[in-house]
Amino acid sequence: MDPSYPGMTRKRGAIGGLALLMALPIAADESLRFSVQLYLRTLGASPLMIALGTSLCWLGISVGSILWGSLSDRWRRRRLLALLACGGAVLILVMSLLPGPSGALSFVFVRVLLVSGIAPIVLAIQSERSTLRDRGRYLSILSASRSAGFALGSMIAGIALDRLGFRYAFAVLSILPLLSLIGLYAVEDRPSSSHDVSSPAAEPASRQWRPELLALYAGTVLRQMANTGTRSLIYVFMASLGIATSVMGVLNAVNPAVQVAAMFVFGWLADRVGRRRVFLLGFALSVVSTALFAVATGPIGIAVAYSVIGVAFPALFVGSASFIGDTVPTGTQGRMLGAFESSRGVGGVLGPILAGSLVPVIGFRWMIGVMAGCAALGFAIVWIGTRATGNPSLRSSSQSLP
């Protein structure tokens, strides 16, 4: 670790500010998705149009993550984060004008296109301040704050809609991204350094698309297709099993609750047993969780499947993000972490389309079985693609790290 690197000596104090920058925009995003689905329903929008909102969100993530992540490697990050947070707040506030279905979907897409840049930028900032020995631990804190943001967003949206109605609820939700600006004290107002202090792979940017990274991104697309495809129709599937709506909400909360605790565990493990073992466990458990949905017959089976997802995603995300941070130099971390988020976005777009096309033909259970097959293929690609490599982040023990 180079002590002369700006911000390196205060990374522990700054992690709280970065967590705030991560959690509150995510909470606003989750609140908006929740509220817009119900808003479109009150307008009489068709189920297809409501589902289109989910696909548009993932499309925004797939484009915005790599776009803003790449720009953060060259632009001043504090100003860029302020722009994204303020722009997201304005677009939520515009929703208080209660636009029609097409207008609402347009605003949601543009907002996601903006705020999807926050996560890769914040992760890149912390990754650059970390070393091979502690990157997993620090990124797990930010990942946990992200999961907490999802849970917080659902709760705030439910309370705001119940007490205020759509117009004033949207106005209140627009405050959340503005509150996150407090965390900007943790960000130096400068672009990424061109000198890499944390990565062993100080190579030209043109050589950063390494084979193991391409395998990781491809596997992530397939895993996300399986997860998003299954969950895009999971409430309909639960209804077909006779599960009450009130119980569905409780079951859905199992996933983020498990995630928050699991993030810290896998951040610790990633620094001690190696990134590869951790993210391979995440990919393998993603196959298991999807298969469990396929064989579930009631609330207990669904709860078990959600619990496994809650363990799978932290292992996959923390292990993968730490691996990317180890592999690429400082000057390209925003772009490459953005590409990781974009690969999740591509899977999020394709998964619901595939799932919705299969259900009328083969039914829910076989559709989920096909999704499990996609996850298994993703696991195989990642396992094979990262097996033969000399990258130090894939070694079995942190004791072998420099």
C-alpha positions as CSV (number, residue, x, y, z in Angstrom):
1,M,0.0,0.0,0.0
2,D,1.4,3.4,-1.0
3,P,0.9,5.8,2.0
4,S,1.2,8.8,-0.4
5,Y,-2.0,7.8,-2.2
6,P,-4.7,10.4,-1.4
7,G,-7.3,9.1,0.9
8,M,-5.6,5.8,1.6
9,T,-4.8,6.6,5.3
10,R,-8.5,7.6,6.0
11,K,-10.3,4.8,4.2
12,R,-11.7,3.4,7.4
13,G,-13.3,6.7,8.3
14,A,-14.5,7.3,4.7
15,I,-16.3,3.9,4.4
16,G,-19.3,5.3,6.2
17,G,-19.7,8.1,3.7
18,L,-19.4,5.7,0.8
19,A,-22.0,3.4,2.4
20,L,-24.4,6.3,2.6
21,L,-23.8,7.2,-1.0
22,M,-24.6,3.6,-1.9
23,A,-27.6,2.9,0.4
24,L,-29.8,5.9,0.0
25,P,-30.0,6.1,-3.8
26,I,-30.6,2.4,-3.9
27,A,-33.4,2.8,-1.3
28,A,-34.9,5.6,-3.5
29,D,-34.7,3.3,-6.5
30,E,-36.3,0.4,-4.8
31,S,-39.1,2.7,-3.5
32,L,-39.7,4.0,-6.9
33,R,-40.0,0.6,-8.6
34,F,-42.4,-0.5,-5.8
35,S,-44.5,2.6,-6.1
36,V,-44.6,2.7,-9.9
37,Q,-45.8,-0.8,-10.2
38,L,-48.8,0.0,-8.0
39,Y,-49.3,3.4,-9.7
40,L,-49.5,1.8,-13.1
41,R,-51.9,-0.8,-11.8
42,T,-54.2,2.0,-10.6
43,L,-54.1,3.6,-14.1
44,G,-55.3,0.3,-15.5
45,A,-52.1,-0.6,-17.3
46,S,-51.8,-4.1,-18.7
47,P,-49.6,-6.7,-16.9
48,L,-47.3,-6.6,-20.0
49,M,-46.8,-2.9,-19.6
50,I,-46.2,-3.2,-15.8
51,A,-43.6,-6.0,-16.5
52,L,-42.0,-3.8,-19.1
53,G,-41.0,-1.5,-16.3
54,T,-38.8,-4.2,-14.9
55,S,-37.1,-4.9,-18.2
56,L,-36.6,-1.2,-18.7
57,C,-34.9,-0.9,-15.3
58,W,-32.5,-3.7,-16.2
59,L,-31.8,-2.2,-19.6
60,G,-31.0,1.1,-17.8
61,I,-28.6,-0.8,-15.5
62,S,-26.9,-2.6,-18.4
63,V,-26.2,0.7,-20.3
64,G,-25.7,3.1,-17.4
65,S,-23.3,1.0,-15.3
66,I,-20.6,0.8,-17.8
67,L,-21.2,4.3,-19.2
68,W,-20.9,6.1,-15.9
69,G,-18.2,3.7,-14.6
70,S,-16.1,4.4,-17.6
71,L,-16.6,8.2,-17.3
72,S,-15.6,8.0,-13.6
73,D,-12.1,6.9,-14.6
74,R,-11.7,10.3,-16.4
75,W,-14.1,12.8,-14.8
76,R,-14.1,14.2,-11.3
77,R,-16.0,11.7,-9.2
78,R,-17.4,13.9,-6.5
79,R,-19.1,16.1,-9.2
80,L,-20.2,13.1,-11.1
81,L,-21.8,11.4,-8.1
82,A,-23.5,14.7,-7.2
83,L,-24.9,15.0,-10.7
84,L,-26.3,11.4,-10.7
85,A,-27.9,11.8,-7.2
86,C,-29.5,15.2,-8.0
87,G,-30.7,14.0,-11.4
88,G,-32.3,11.0,-9.8
89,A,-34.0,13.1,-7.2
90,V,-35.4,15.5,-9.9
91,L,-36.8,12.5,-11.9
92,I,-38.6,11.1,-8.8
93,L,-40.0,14.6,-8.1
94,V,-41.4,14.7,-11.6
95,M,-43.4,11.6,-10.9
96,S,-45.4,13.6,-8.4
97,L,-47.0,15.2,-11.4
98,L,-48.6,11.8,-11.9
99,P,-47.8,11.2,-15.6
100,G,-49.5,8.6,-17.8
101,P,-48.2,5.0,-18.1
102,S,-45.8,5.7,-21.0
103,G,-44.5,8.9,-19.2
104,A,-44.0,7.0,-16.0
105,L,-42.0,4.2,-17.7
106,S,-39.9,6.8,-19.5
107,F,-39.0,8.6,-16.3
108,V,-38.2,5.3,-14.5
109,F,-35.9,4.3,-17.3
110,V,-34.0,7.6,-17.5
111,R,-33.7,7.6,-13.7
112,V,-32.2,4.1,-13.6
113,L,-29.9,5.0,-16.4
114,L,-28.5,7.8,-14.1
115,V,-28.4,6.1,-10.7
116,S,-27.0,2.8,-12.0
117,G,-23.7,4.6,-12.3
118,I,-23.5,5.2,-8.5
119,A,-22.7,1.6,-7.5
120,P,-19.7,1.0,-9.8
121,I,-18.2,4.4,-9.0
122,V,-18.5,3.9,-5.2
123,L,-17.1,0.4,-5.5
124,A,-14.2,1.6,-7.7
125,I,-13.4,4.3,-5.1
126,Q,-13.2,1.9,-2.3
127,S,-11.4,-0.8,-4.4
128,E,-8.7,1.7,-5.3
129,R,-8.2,2.4,-1.6
130,S,-7.9,-1.3,-0.7
131,T,-5.2,-3.9,-1.0
132,L,-5.3,-7.6,-1.8
133,R,-5.5,-8.4,1.9
134,D,-8.5,-6.2,2.8
135,R,-10.4,-5.5,-0.5
136,G,-13.1,-8.2,0.2
137,R,-13.8,-6.9,3.7
138,Y,-14.3,-3.3,2.6
139,L,-16.3,-4.1,-0.5
140,S,-18.5,-6.3,1.6
141,I,-19.4,-3.3,3.8
142,L,-20.6,-1.4,0.7
143,S,-22.4,-4.4,-0.6
144,A,-24.2,-4.8,2.7
145,S,-25.2,-1.2,2.6
146,R,-26.6,-1.8,-0.8
147,S,-28.8,-4.7,0.4
148,A,-29.9,-2.6,3.4
149,G,-30.9,0.1,0.9
150,F,-33.2,-2.4,-0.9
151,A,-34.9,-3.4,2.4
152,L,-35.2,0.3,3.5
153,G,-36.7,1.3,0.2
154,S,-39.4,-1.3,0.3
155,M,-40.4,-0.2,3.9
156,I,-40.3,3.5,3.1
157,A,-42.4,3.1,0.0
158,G,-45.1,1.1,1.7
159,I,-45.4,3.6,4.6
160,A,-45.3,6.6,2.3
161,L,-48.0,5.3,0.0
162,D,-50.2,4.2,2.8
163,R,-50.0,7.6,4.6
164,L,-49.6,10.1,1.7
165,G,-50.8,8.7,-1.6
166,F,-48.9,8.6,-4.8
167,R,-48.4,12.4,-5.4
168,Y,-46.8,13.2,-2.0
169,A,-45.1,9.9,-1.6
170,F,-43.1,10.6,-4.8
171,A,-42.2,14.0,-3.4
172,V,-41.0,12.5,-0.1
173,L,-39.0,9.8,-1.9
174,S,-37.1,12.4,-3.9
175,I,-35.4,13.5,-0.7
176,L,-33.5,10.2,-0.3
177,P,-30.9,10.8,-3.1
178,L,-30.3,14.3,-1.8
179,L,-29.6,13.0,1.7
180,S,-26.9,10.8,0.2
181,L,-24.9,13.9,-0.8
182,I,-23.8,14.1,2.8
183,G,-21.5,11.1,2.0
184,L,-19.6,13.1,-0.6
185,Y,-17.1,14.1,2.1
186,A,-15.6,10.6,1.5
187,V,-14.8,11.3,-2.1
188,E,-11.8,13.2,-3.4
189,D,-12.8,15.7,-6.2
190,R,-10.5,14.2,-8.8
191,P,-10.6,11.5,-11.4
192,S,-9.1,8.1,-10.9
193,S,-5.3,8.0,-10.6
194,S,-3.5,6.6,-13.6
195,H,-1.0,5.0,-11.3
196,D,-2.2,1.6,-9.9
197,V,-1.3,1.1,-6.3
198,S,-3.4,-1.9,-5.4
199,S,-3.4,-4.2,-8.4
200,P,-0.7,-6.6,-9.6
201,A,-2.0,-6.2,-13.1
202,A,-0.8,-2.8,-14.1
203,E,-1.4,-3.3,-17.8
204,P,-2.6,-0.9,-20.6
205,A,-6.4,-0.4,-20.6
206,S,-6.7,-2.2,-23.9
207,R,-5.5,-5.4,-22.3
208,Q,-7.9,-5.4,-19.4
209,W,-10.4,-7.7,-21.0
210,R,-8.7,-10.8,-19.7
211,P,-10.1,-14.3,-20.5
212,E,-11.0,-14.9,-16.8
213,L,-12.9,-11.6,-16.7
214,L,-14.8,-12.4,-19.9
215,A,-15.7,-15.8,-18.4
216,L,-16.9,-14.1,-15.2
217,Y,-19.1,-11.6,-17.1
218,A,-20.6,-14.3,-19.3
219,G,-21.4,-16.5,-16.3
220,T,-22.9,-13.5,-14.6
221,V,-25.3,-12.9,-17.5
222,L,-26.5,-16.5,-17.4
223,R,-26.9,-16.5,-13.6
224,Q,-28.8,-13.2,-13.7
225,M,-31.1,-14.5,-16.4
226,A,-31.9,-17.4,-14.2
227,N,-32.5,-15.3,-11.1
228,T,-34.4,-12.5,-12.7
229,G,-36.4,-14.8,-15.0
230,T,-37.6,-16.9,-12.1
231,R,-38.4,-13.9,-9.8
232,S,-40.2,-12.0,-12.5
233,L,-43.0,-14.5,-12.2
234,I,-42.5,-15.8,-8.7
235,Y,-45.5,-14.0,-7.2
236,V,-47.7,-15.5,-9.8
237,F,-46.2,-18.9,-9.1
238,M,-46.7,-18.5,-5.4
239,A,-50.3,-17.5,-6.0
240,S,-50.8,-20.7,-8.0
241,L,-49.6,-22.6,-4.9
242,G,-52.2,-20.9,-2.8
243,I,-49.8,-18.7,-0.8
244,A,-51.5,-15.6,0.7
245,T,-50.4,-12.2,-0.5
246,S,-49.4,-11.2,3.1
247,V,-47.2,-14.2,3.3
248,M,-45.6,-13.4,0.0
249,G,-44.3,-10.1,1.4
250,V,-42.7,-11.8,4.4
251,L,-41.1,-14.5,2.1
252,N,-39.6,-11.8,-0.1
253,A,-38.0,-10.1,2.9
254,V,-36.0,-13.2,3.7
255,N,-33.6,-12.6,0.9
256,P,-32.3,-9.1,1.8
257,A,-32.3,-10.0,5.5
258,V,-30.0,-12.9,4.9
259,Q,-27.9,-10.9,2.4
260,V,-26.9,-8.2,4.9
261,A,-25.3,-10.6,7.3
262,A,-23.8,-12.9,4.6
263,M,-22.0,-10.0,2.9
264,F,-19.7,-9.5,5.9
265,V,-19.0,-13.2,6.2
266,F,-18.0,-13.6,2.6
267,G,-16.0,-10.4,2.6
268,W,-13.9,-11.9,5.4
269,L,-13.7,-15.2,3.6
270,A,-12.7,-13.6,0.3
271,D,-9.6,-12.1,1.9
272,R,-8.7,-15.5,3.5
273,V,-9.6,-18.4,1.2
274,G,-9.3,-16.6,-2.2
275,R,-11.8,-14.8,-4.4
276,R,-12.3,-17.8,-6.7
277,R,-13.6,-20.2,-4.0
278,V,-16.0,-17.5,-2.8
279,F,-17.5,-16.5,-6.2
280,L,-17.7,-20.1,-7.3
281,L,-19.7,-20.9,-4.2
282,G,-22.1,-18.1,-5.1
283,F,-22.6,-19.3,-8.7
284,A,-23.1,-22.9,-7.4
285,L,-25.7,-21.8,-4.8
286,S,-27.5,-19.8,-7.5
287,V,-28.1,-23.1,-9.3
288,V,-29.4,-24.7,-6.1
289,S,-31.7,-21.8,-5.2
290,T,-33.3,-21.8,-8.6
291,A,-33.8,-25.6,-8.5
292,L,-35.4,-25.2,-5.0
293,F,-38.0,-22.8,-6.4
294,A,-38.9,-25.4,-9.1
295,V,-39.6,-28.1,-6.5
296,A,-41.3,-25.9,-3.8
297,T,-44.8,-26.8,-2.9
298,G,-45.5,-24.2,-0.2
299,P,-44.2,-21.3,1.9
300,I,-41.5,-23.3,3.6
301,G,-39.9,-24.4,0.3
302,I,-40.1,-20.8,-1.0
303,A,-38.5,-19.5,2.2
304,V,-35.6,-22.0,1.9
305,A,-35.1,-21.0,-1.7
306,Y,-35.0,-17.3,-0.8
307,S,-32.6,-18.0,2.0
308,V,-30.2,-19.8,-0.4
309,I,-30.4,-16.8,-2.7
310,G,-29.6,-14.6,0.3
311,V,-26.3,-16.5,0.7
312,A,-25.6,-17.0,-3.0
313,F,-25.6,-13.4,-4.1
314,P,-23.2,-12.0,-1.4
315,A,-20.7,-14.8,-2.2
316,L,-21.0,-14.1,-5.9
317,F,-20.9,-10.3,-5.7
318,V,-18.2,-9.8,-3.1
319,G,-16.0,-12.5,-4.6
320,S,-16.4,-11.2,-8.1
321,A,-16.0,-7.5,-7.3
322,S,-12.9,-8.2,-5.2
323,F,-11.5,-10.3,-8.0
324,I,-12.1,-7.5,-10.6
325,G,-10.5,-5.0,-8.2
326,D,-7.4,-7.2,-7.9
327,T,-7.2,-7.9,-11.6
328,V,-7.4,-4.4,-13.2
329,P,-5.3,-1.3,-12.5
330,T,-6.7,1.8,-10.9
331,G,-7.3,3.7,-14.1
332,T,-9.9,1.2,-15.4
333,Q,-11.6,0.0,-12.2
334,G,-14.7,2.1,-12.8
335,R,-15.1,0.8,-16.3
336,M,-14.6,-2.9,-15.4
337,L,-16.8,-2.8,-12.3
338,G,-19.3,-1.1,-14.4
339,A,-19.0,-3.9,-17.0
340,F,-19.8,-6.4,-14.2
341,E,-22.9,-4.4,-13.3
342,S,-23.8,-4.2,-17.0
343,S,-23.5,-8.0,-17.3
344,R,-26.1,-8.3,-14.5
345,G,-28.3,-5.8,-16.4
346,V,-28.1,-7.8,-19.6
347,G,-29.2,-10.9,-17.8
348,G,-32.0,-8.9,-16.1
349,V,-33.3,-7.9,-19.5
350,L,-33.2,-11.3,-21.1
351,G,-34.3,-13.5,-18.2
352,P,-37.9,-12.2,-17.9
353,I,-38.4,-12.3,-21.7
354,L,-37.3,-16.0,-21.8
355,A,-39.3,-16.9,-18.7
356,G,-42.5,-15.2,-20.0
357,S,-42.1,-17.0,-23.3
358,L,-41.7,-20.4,-21.7
359,V,-44.5,-20.4,-19.2
360,P,-47.4,-20.7,-21.7
361,V,-45.6,-23.6,-23.3
362,I,-44.2,-25.7,-20.5
363,G,-45.6,-24.3,-17.3
364,F,-44.0,-22.7,-14.2
365,R,-42.0,-25.6,-12.8
366,W,-40.4,-26.5,-16.1
367,M,-39.7,-22.8,-16.9
368,I,-37.9,-22.6,-13.5
369,G,-36.0,-25.8,-14.4
370,V,-34.8,-24.2,-17.6
371,M,-33.7,-21.2,-15.5
372,A,-31.7,-23.5,-13.3
373,G,-30.1,-24.9,-16.4
374,C,-29.0,-21.4,-17.4
375,A,-27.5,-20.9,-13.9
376,A,-25.7,-24.2,-14.2
377,L,-24.2,-23.2,-17.6
378,G,-23.1,-19.9,-16.1
379,F,-21.4,-21.8,-13.2
380,A,-19.6,-24.1,-15.7
381,I,-18.3,-21.2,-17.8
382,V,-17.0,-19.4,-14.7
383,W,-15.4,-22.5,-13.3
384,I,-13.6,-23.5,-16.5
385,G,-12.8,-19.9,-17.5
386,T,-11.1,-19.0,-14.2
387,R,-9.4,-22.4,-13.6
388,A,-6.1,-21.9,-15.5
389,T,-4.8,-18.5,-14.4
390,G,-2.0,-17.0,-12.5
391,N,-4.0,-14.2,-11.1
392,P,-3.0,-13.8,-7.4
393,S,-6.6,-13.0,-6.4
394,L,-7.6,-16.6,-7.3
395,R,-5.1,-18.3,-5.0
396,S,-6.4,-20.4,-2.3
397,S,-5.2,-18.5,0.7
398,S,-4.5,-14.9,1.6
399,Q,-1.2,-16.0,3.0
400,S,0.0,-16.4,-0.5
401,L,-0.9,-12.8,-1.4
402,P,1.9,-10.2,-1.4
